[in-house]
Amino acid sequence: MVNKLFGGTGVKLEAFITRYEDAVPVENGEVNWNGEQGGAVAGASGDAWKVKLSYEGAMDSSEGLALTVVFRSEGYAKQSAAAVSFSLSNWSSSNYVLVPGAVYAGNRFEVRELPYAPCWTKLDEHGPDVPTIITDVPRLSKQRHMPSAFHLLTGDAATPIIGIFDEKMSVGWLFETEQATVLGDTSIHMEESLDRSSARISFQAPGVRPVTKYEMATTKAPSDDRGHDFELGEIVQVRCRVYRFPCEDVKGLFQKFASIRTSGKPSAKLASSLPFSAAWEIQEKKYNELNWNEQLGYYAVGTIDMKHQDWQIGWVGGGMSSYALLLEGNDESVERTLETLEFMFRSQTESGFFHGVCYQGEWYGDEFNDAPDRLYPERWHILRKSADALYFIMKHFIALERLKPEFQLPPSWTDGTRRLADAFVRLWQTYGQFGQWVHTGTGDIIIGGSAGAGIAPAGLALCSRYFGDSMYMEVAKESAESFYQQFTAQGVTTGGPGEILQCPDSESAFGLLESYIVLYETSGEKAWIDRAEEAAQQAMTWCVSYDFRFPEESTFGRLGIRTTGSVIANVQNKHSAPGICTLSGDSLLKLYRATGKAMYMELLREIAGNLPQYLSRSDRPVRGWDGHNMPPGYMSERVNMSDWEGKGYVGEVIPYSCWCEVSLMLTYAELPGIYVDLANDKVFAIDQVECGLIVNEQGERILSVCNKSVYPAAVKVLVENRAEAAKPLGQCASAGWQRVEVRPGETTTIPL
């Protein structure tokens, strides 16, 4: 009776009790089901268990098939764990396998084992046609007749789900569980048979990764997971939900995930924190006191006493924080923004691209090696950095034109921008791609492939409009279409960060989303909205969909941090982070305006609305893992739900000033705190206010805004009817939005 639930699908429901010695499985007992939805298991060591299954719904319904399996110990069971498994027959290694934030296409790529921080300079493979190469992360094997399995804890995933797209059967599956049981975090397992004809998916409580686990770029660290010592009568229950649906392509799998990601749940409750405007005051003060390099004239990305915290263009915030300070800063900040732009163009190389790093006045490449590079010392450049620079330079120019029309752009800036755009055009015309790493001197590709420079089409499209040069738009469209076909349509985006080789990552996914949206707004072609939806739904898989339960004694446990909306970096650096690296997420607002689909605004609320809670401030400092409180205005990139740096670091933060500060600054600069959609009578509060629509006695709609925080709030409000929402927002739109001042504890109303 139990497996009539899955009759004819090639899936069989199973359950197991595994006994461990440390993390080594020594006995595995399978549950024998009976016709009453129950079962029993007896181990060779004399352990006895009773098992009860209950279920509701159907796997082909929108709510899925909900399963609850209760395991009850009938004796004393040492170092044991209970698992619910799904055995898949008629399996194929060509099936697409997804674990949001952890596994994409099974992570079935070429692998190189390197210590952290891995970098291409340590490998022999170079050139424009290198295969996709990743580091030693949890994955299914690319090689047949070799063991193939991954073992994760739920904290490794943005949502604890395993998704399958079976192209041969045109069907998709989603197997979902919960973060934890009464015994702690659950583990997620998938294992293929040696001939790849079958596979098994399992959720186990407590979570035990057998023998080894993933830690800092290696899957070979000894596992310190342990089973539980069960007493007589002790129970644990494992809950799962299963969805089966028609699926013609990878896009269908991500569409289904997007539809059920927060299914049946109300809109996320944002962490109680401080309004964007109050956070801005802390951040602007910090940037002018701690980030300003007076000697060389630029805003550093962190503190100027460390090489990779001093200056890096793009990626972690160099030339990006200055855009936020231009839009929202005081006179001093605006003046320093202009100095930062001048410094940027002094860092341009003969190729048209930029030096990646400046430290104490010296230029460096983007290598992470301690030893001198064998090939091109200090000439390796992560192209993603110059791609970010092109996009944000154009945003600066557009903002200056609107906010400071009297300011004349120096010819060195406009000439330098065209040289940069021309360098991208030259790459495209020479190689038919942009590549991942280039030589700063020659501009040639050192390492090809990846979607790391996925935001470059956005910069080229803005260049085309600004300079009136159709060639830039032509290359923008051609390159974006190539990115779509090679990456978005395949369900894998790779290589955004510079120290992960070409592991799947969130940064390239969001970069492509930005390009598709900008191409829609500049060309008016609706096909780019379809592409943007696919990119957004993939980016959504990197965003944590629930509030992780941190250890109570951890820093984040004590602060009550809500993880919903934090963004997992990549499959190698297995931490989530505050915000998108390094964007505001306004592309999601623009996508909502174009489609009317609320899930994009809800995702934006989760990402942006929960950012301020991570800001260290004098009245609520955030303690770094060095035991010291971080200064006001600091934000750490670590939202460690995973133990990839060790169990003691779950809920703890690296005590650095990080790029996520820029994401929060851009959030205030580019997003409305409240968005009112008059056409659909919807109100979305992103800022730390509560609001709603009221109809007065005259039948007029009024917006009510309540500030329950202890800080005054200056809230940006964007109100649009259907005709207004149909027009592209473009860049620098926030300059014209209404701002509402709301005192602490005050409620105010705004006629619409």
URNORNOR-V589092 format. One record per run of one state. SS is the DSSP state (H for helix, E for strand, C for the rest). FROM is the first residue (numbers start at 1). LEN is the number of residues. If there is no record, write none. Layout:
SS_FROM_LEN + SS_FROM_LEN
//
This chain:
C_1_1 + H_2_5 + C_7_4 + E_11_11 + C_22_2 + E_24_7 + C_31_1 + E_32_2 + C_34_4 + E_38_5 + C_43_5 + E_48_10 + C_58_7 + E_65_9 + C_74_3 + E_77_12 + C_89_7 + E_96_4 + C_100_3 + E_103_2 + H_105_3 + C_108_2 + E_110_2 + C_112_8 + H_120_3 + C_123_4 + E_127_1 + C_128_5 + E_133_2 + C_135_4 + E_139_1 + C_140_8 + E_148_6 + H_154_3 + C_157_4 + E_161_6 + C_167_4 + E_171_7 + C_178_2 + E_180_2 + C_182_2 + E_184_2 + C_186_1 + E_187_6 + C_193_6 + E_199_7 + C_206_6 + E_212_2 + C_214_7 + E_221_2 + C_223_5 + E_228_3 + C_231_4 + E_235_12 + C_247_3 + H_250_11 + C_261_15 + H_276_16 + E_292_2 + C_294_4 + E_298_2 + C_300_7 + H_307_4 + E_311_4 + C_315_3 + E_318_1 + C_319_2 + H_321_8 + C_329_2 + H_331_16 + C_347_1 + E_348_1 + C_349_5 + E_354_1 + C_355_2 + E_357_3 + C_360_2 + E_362_3 + C_365_15 + E_380_3 + H_383_21 + C_404_7 + H_411_21 + C_432_5 + E_437_3 + C_440_5 + E_445_3 + C_448_8 + H_456_12 + C_468_2 + H_470_17 + C_487_1 + H_488_3 + C_491_3 + E_494_1 + C_495_9 + E_504_2 + H_506_18 + C_524_3 + H_527_14 + C_541_2 + E_543_1 + C_544_11 + H_555_5 + C_560_7 + E_567_2 + C_569_1 + E_570_1 + C_571_5 + E_576_2 + C_578_2 + E_580_1 + C_581_2 + E_583_1 + C_584_2 + H_586_10 + C_596_2 + H_598_12 + C_610_2 + H_612_3 + C_615_2 + E_617_1 + C_618_2 + E_620_1 + C_621_2 + E_623_1 + C_624_5 + E_629_1 + C_630_9 + E_639_1 + C_640_7 + H_647_3 + C_650_10 + H_660_11 + C_671_3 + E_674_4 + H_678_3 + C_681_1 + E_682_4 + C_686_4 + E_690_6 + C_696_5 + E_701_6 + C_707_6 + E_713_8 + C_721_1 + H_722_4 + C_726_7 + H_733_4 + C_737_1 + E_738_5 + C_743_4 + E_747_5 + C_752_1
//
